[in-house]
């Protein structure tokens, strides 16, 4: 019987987590026509070195691990100062979606941000990804605006969750 464990990511797991993030984000990249050429910073094209740099810069990373070692879900929190945390790279492997892993990762993000004195969690999403936007709205986030960045092939939507 498989066991699932939510825990902090270790340095020696960053390569496996980067591969899992790429696989998880690839479904969205394919749906919205993202490529390394038109959206190199998307999680579908995440180099392990970038994740390692985030880790070394103190970003908080938690993963869901099957049988203690295989990552199946991931989330990262970046402290932006003044009580604001950016939730990044929240993802679940396609075959593990709808098992409650994403909700548990989001709950862990809330707990960690609060533990560190946070008052707000922010996210940026593909505005046209209504399925994802609706999921965040369902979990207490509010939509705060959009921006059309000329170097990206989509409009970026901003959402936030008040922790107070």
FIMAR-342518 format. One record per residue (C-alpha): residue number from 1; residue in one letter; x, y, z. Coordinates in pm, 1 decimal. Layout:
residues N
<seq=NUM	type=a	c1=X	c2=Y	c3=Z> .
...
end
This chain:
residues 164
<seq=1	type=x	c1=0.0	c2=0.0	c3=0.0> .
<seq=2	type=x	c1=134.6	c2=340.5	c3=-100.0> .
<seq=3	type=x	c1=198.3	c2=602.4	c3=164.5> .
<seq=4	type=x	c1=184.1	c2=975.2	c3=93.2> .
<seq=5	type=x	c1=380.8	c2=1217.8	c3=305.0> .
<seq=6	type=x	c1=377.3	c2=1597.8	c3=301.6> .
<seq=7	type=x	c1=713.3	c2=1732.1	c3=411.8> .
<seq=8	type=x	c1=978.9	c2=1991.6	c3=345.7> .
<seq=9	type=x	c1=1189.4	c2=1931.2	c3=35.7> .
<seq=10	type=x	c1=1555.1	c2=1839.2	c3=91.8> .
<seq=11	type=x	c1=1842.3	c2=1965.6	c3=-122.9> .
<seq=12	type=x	c1=1908.2	c2=1617.5	c3=-260.1> .
<seq=13	type=x	c1=1548.7	c2=1602.4	c3=-391.8> .
<seq=14	type=x	c1=1558.3	c2=1918.4	c3=-603.4> .
<seq=15	type=x	c1=1633.7	c2=1740.8	c3=-932.2> .
<seq=16	type=x	c1=1342.7	c2=1499.1	c3=-882.7> .
<seq=17	type=x	c1=1114.0	c2=1787.7	c3=-781.6> .
<seq=18	type=x	c1=1216.1	c2=1991.8	c3=-1087.9> .
<seq=19	type=x	c1=1133.7	c2=1695.2	c3=-1314.0> .
<seq=20	type=x	c1=794.9	c2=1652.7	c3=-1142.3> .
<seq=21	type=x	c1=721.9	c2=2026.6	c3=-1176.5> .
<seq=22	type=x	c1=803.0	c2=2013.3	c3=-1549.5> .
<seq=23	type=x	c1=573.3	c2=1714.2	c3=-1600.2> .
<seq=24	type=x	c1=294.2	c2=1879.7	c3=-1400.4> .
<seq=25	type=x	c1=312.7	c2=2211.9	c3=-1582.8> .
<seq=26	type=x	c1=342.6	c2=2052.0	c3=-1927.6> .
<seq=27	type=x	c1=-33.7	c2=1990.9	c3=-1949.5> .
<seq=28	type=x	c1=-95.4	c2=2365.7	c3=-1915.0> .
<seq=29	type=x	c1=188.9	c2=2449.9	c3=-2153.6> .
<seq=30	type=x	c1=33.5	c2=2224.6	c3=-2416.2> .
<seq=31	type=x	c1=-317.1	c2=2361.2	c3=-2356.4> .
<seq=32	type=x	c1=-206.0	c2=2724.7	c3=-2395.1> .
<seq=33	type=x	c1=64.2	c2=2677.9	c3=-2660.0> .
<seq=34	type=x	c1=358.2	c2=2764.9	c3=-2435.1> .
<seq=35	type=x	c1=707.0	c2=2678.7	c3=-2554.0> .
<seq=36	type=x	c1=1060.7	c2=2740.5	c3=-2429.4> .
<seq=37	type=x	c1=1077.5	c2=3010.8	c3=-2696.8> .
<seq=38	type=x	c1=765.8	c2=3208.2	c3=-2603.3> .
<seq=39	type=x	c1=756.4	c2=3138.8	c3=-2227.8> .
<seq=40	type=x	c1=1094.7	c2=3014.0	c3=-2101.4> .
<seq=41	type=x	c1=1016.6	c2=3083.0	c3=-1734.0> .
<seq=42	type=x	c1=707.9	c2=2859.5	c3=-1724.5> .
<seq=43	type=x	c1=732.1	c2=2561.9	c3=-1489.7> .
<seq=44	type=x	c1=708.0	c2=2323.3	c3=-1786.9> .
<seq=45	type=x	c1=1061.4	c2=2428.7	c3=-1879.4> .
<seq=46	type=x	c1=1205.4	c2=2471.6	c3=-1528.7> .
<seq=47	type=x	c1=1577.8	c2=2394.2	c3=-1510.0> .
<seq=48	type=x	c1=1681.7	c2=2222.4	c3=-1188.2> .
<seq=49	type=x	c1=1939.4	c2=2499.5	c3=-1138.8> .
<seq=50	type=x	c1=1663.8	c2=2759.8	c3=-1104.0> .
<seq=51	type=x	c1=1489.1	c2=2552.0	c3=-839.8> .
<seq=52	type=x	c1=1822.3	c2=2501.1	c3=-661.2> .
<seq=53	type=x	c1=1883.0	c2=2877.5	c3=-667.3> .
<seq=54	type=x	c1=1537.6	c2=2940.4	c3=-515.4> .
<seq=55	type=x	c1=1614.7	c2=2680.9	c3=-247.6> .
<seq=56	type=x	c1=1953.1	c2=2834.2	c3=-168.1> .
<seq=57	type=x	c1=1788.2	c2=3177.8	c3=-145.7> .
<seq=58	type=x	c1=1567.3	c2=3054.6	c3=137.6> .
<seq=59	type=x	c1=1240.5	c2=2986.6	c3=-44.0> .
<seq=60	type=x	c1=1016.9	c2=2747.4	c3=147.5> .
<seq=61	type=x	c1=948.0	c2=2425.8	c3=-43.6> .
<seq=62	type=x	c1=715.4	c2=2142.8	c3=47.6> .
<seq=63	type=x	c1=632.1	c2=1832.9	c3=-147.5> .
<seq=64	type=x	c1=401.0	c2=1537.9	c3=-133.9> .
<seq=65	type=x	c1=606.5	c2=1222.8	c3=-163.6> .
<seq=66	type=x	c1=477.4	c2=876.4	c3=-251.2> .
<seq=67	type=x	c1=640.8	c2=604.2	c3=-44.2> .
<seq=68	type=x	c1=869.6	c2=863.3	c3=108.9> .
<seq=69	type=x	c1=1071.9	c2=946.5	c3=-199.6> .
<seq=70	type=x	c1=879.1	c2=1000.9	c3=-524.9> .
<seq=71	type=x	c1=744.1	c2=1359.7	c3=-551.6> .
<seq=72	type=x	c1=384.9	c2=1381.5	c3=-672.0> .
<seq=73	type=x	c1=304.3	c2=1738.6	c3=-561.5> .
<seq=74	type=x	c1=498.5	c2=2056.0	c3=-485.6> .
<seq=75	type=x	c1=461.8	c2=2413.5	c3=-363.7> .
<seq=76	type=x	c1=703.2	c2=2698.3	c3=-299.3> .
<seq=77	type=x	c1=665.3	c2=3014.1	c3=-91.7> .
<seq=78	type=x	c1=876.7	c2=3321.7	c3=-152.5> .
<seq=79	type=x	c1=890.3	c2=3584.6	c3=123.1> .
<seq=80	type=x	c1=834.9	c2=3919.1	c3=-47.9> .
<seq=81	type=x	c1=856.6	c2=4117.9	c3=276.4> .
<seq=82	type=x	c1=597.8	c2=4313.5	c3=473.9> .
<seq=83	type=x	c1=399.5	c2=3997.0	c3=548.8> .
<seq=84	type=x	c1=343.8	c2=3907.3	c3=183.0> .
<seq=85	type=x	c1=430.0	c2=3561.7	c3=50.1> .
<seq=86	type=x	c1=419.7	c2=3460.9	c3=-314.2> .
<seq=87	type=x	c1=290.1	c2=3108.5	c3=-376.6> .
<seq=88	type=x	c1=480.2	c2=2959.0	c3=-668.9> .
<seq=89	type=x	c1=497.6	c2=2630.5	c3=-855.8> .
<seq=90	type=x	c1=197.5	c2=2474.6	c3=-681.5> .
<seq=91	type=x	c1=148.1	c2=2160.3	c3=-887.0> .
<seq=92	type=x	c1=38.3	c2=1798.1	c3=-879.7> .
<seq=93	type=x	c1=127.1	c2=1525.6	c3=-1128.7> .
<seq=94	type=x	c1=-154.7	c2=1484.9	c3=-1383.4> .
<seq=95	type=x	c1=-233.5	c2=1128.7	c3=-1271.6> .
<seq=96	type=x	c1=-263.0	c2=1239.9	c3=-907.3> .
<seq=97	type=x	c1=-494.3	c2=1537.2	c3=-955.9> .
<seq=98	type=x	c1=-834.2	c2=1537.5	c3=-784.3> .
<seq=99	type=x	c1=-696.2	c2=1336.6	c3=-488.1> .
<seq=100	type=x	c1=-688.5	c2=1639.9	c3=-254.8> .
<seq=101	type=x	c1=-311.4	c2=1687.6	c3=-282.4> .
<seq=102	type=x	c1=-340.1	c2=2042.6	c3=-418.7> .
<seq=103	type=x	c1=-574.3	c2=2146.5	c3=-137.4> .
<seq=104	type=x	c1=-335.9	c2=2002.3	c3=122.3> .
<seq=105	type=x	c1=-42.0	c2=2185.8	c3=-36.4> .
<seq=106	type=x	c1=-242.0	c2=2509.4	c3=-33.1> .
<seq=107	type=x	c1=-332.5	c2=2453.0	c3=331.1> .
<seq=108	type=x	c1=35.4	c2=2396.6	c3=412.1> .
<seq=109	type=x	c1=123.5	c2=2720.8	c3=233.9> .
<seq=110	type=x	c1=-128.7	c2=2906.5	c3=452.7> .
<seq=111	type=x	c1=7.8	c2=2746.4	c3=769.3> .
<seq=112	type=x	c1=370.1	c2=2826.9	c3=680.9> .
<seq=113	type=x	c1=295.5	c2=3185.9	c3=579.2> .
<seq=114	type=x	c1=104.6	c2=3242.6	c3=903.3> .
<seq=115	type=x	c1=381.5	c2=3079.3	c3=1107.7> .
<seq=116	type=x	c1=626.5	c2=3326.1	c3=954.6> .
<seq=117	type=x	c1=407.0	c2=3627.5	c3=1030.7> .
<seq=118	type=x	c1=242.8	c2=3651.3	c3=691.2> .
<seq=119	type=x	c1=-74.5	c2=3845.5	c3=628.6> .
<seq=120	type=x	c1=-126.3	c2=3768.3	c3=259.6> .
<seq=121	type=x	c1=-43.2	c2=3510.5	c3=-8.1> .
<seq=122	type=x	c1=-27.4	c2=3626.1	c3=-370.1> .
<seq=123	type=x	c1=-21.4	c2=3428.5	c3=-693.5> .
<seq=124	type=x	c1=12.5	c2=3495.1	c3=-1063.0> .
<seq=125	type=x	c1=-169.9	c2=3272.8	c3=-1313.2> .
<seq=126	type=x	c1=-256.6	c2=3253.4	c3=-1680.2> .
<seq=127	type=x	c1=-570.3	c2=3468.9	c3=-1678.5> .
<seq=128	type=x	c1=-737.5	c2=3256.5	c3=-1945.9> .
<seq=129	type=x	c1=-695.7	c2=2943.0	c3=-1731.7> .
<seq=130	type=x	c1=-1045.7	c2=2968.9	c3=-1588.1> .
<seq=131	type=x	c1=-1033.5	c2=2619.1	c3=-1435.9> .
<seq=132	type=x	c1=-733.4	c2=2718.3	c3=-1223.5> .
<seq=133	type=x	c1=-872.1	c2=3062.8	c3=-1143.9> .
<seq=134	type=x	c1=-1201.2	c2=2907.5	c3=-1028.5> .
<seq=135	type=x	c1=-1008.4	c2=2660.6	c3=-807.4> .
<seq=136	type=x	c1=-826.5	c2=2943.8	c3=-631.8> .
<seq=137	type=x	c1=-1150.9	c2=3143.3	c3=-594.6> .
<seq=138	type=x	c1=-1311.4	c2=2836.1	c3=-436.8> .
<seq=139	type=x	c1=-1028.7	c2=2832.0	c3=-180.6> .
<seq=140	type=x	c1=-1063.3	c2=3193.4	c3=-70.6> .
<seq=141	type=x	c1=-845.5	c2=3385.9	c3=-315.4> .
<seq=142	type=x	c1=-975.6	c2=3705.3	c3=-475.1> .
<seq=143	type=x	c1=-886.6	c2=3830.0	c3=-819.5> .
<seq=144	type=x	c1=-695.1	c2=4159.4	c3=-796.1> .
<seq=145	type=x	c1=-607.9	c2=4246.7	c3=-1154.4> .
<seq=146	type=x	c1=-427.1	c2=4160.1	c3=-1474.5> .
<seq=147	type=x	c1=-130.2	c2=4273.4	c3=-1677.0> .
<seq=148	type=x	c1=-45.6	c2=4215.6	c3=-2040.7> .
<seq=149	type=x	c1=330.3	c2=4167.7	c3=-2056.5> .
<seq=150	type=x	c1=461.9	c2=4189.2	c3=-2413.1> .
<seq=151	type=x	c1=715.5	c2=3908.8	c3=-2362.6> .
<seq=152	type=x	c1=447.5	c2=3656.0	c3=-2255.7> .
<seq=153	type=x	c1=189.4	c2=3489.3	c3=-2485.1> .
<seq=154	type=x	c1=-90.3	c2=3529.5	c3=-2229.5> .
<seq=155	type=x	c1=-233.9	c2=3783.7	c3=-1987.5> .
<seq=156	type=x	c1=-114.0	c2=3741.1	c3=-1629.9> .
<seq=157	type=x	c1=-386.5	c2=3736.2	c3=-1367.0> .
<seq=158	type=x	c1=-317.1	c2=3826.2	c3=-1006.3> .
<seq=159	type=x	c1=-494.2	c2=3680.1	c3=-705.9> .
<seq=160	type=x	c1=-443.4	c2=3702.5	c3=-331.9> .
<seq=161	type=x	c1=-551.8	c2=3537.2	c3=-12.4> .
<seq=162	type=x	c1=-582.1	c2=3735.2	c3=310.4> .
<seq=163	type=x	c1=-454.3	c2=3540.7	c3=609.4> .
<seq=164	type=x	c1=-619.1	c2=3756.7	c3=874.6> .
end
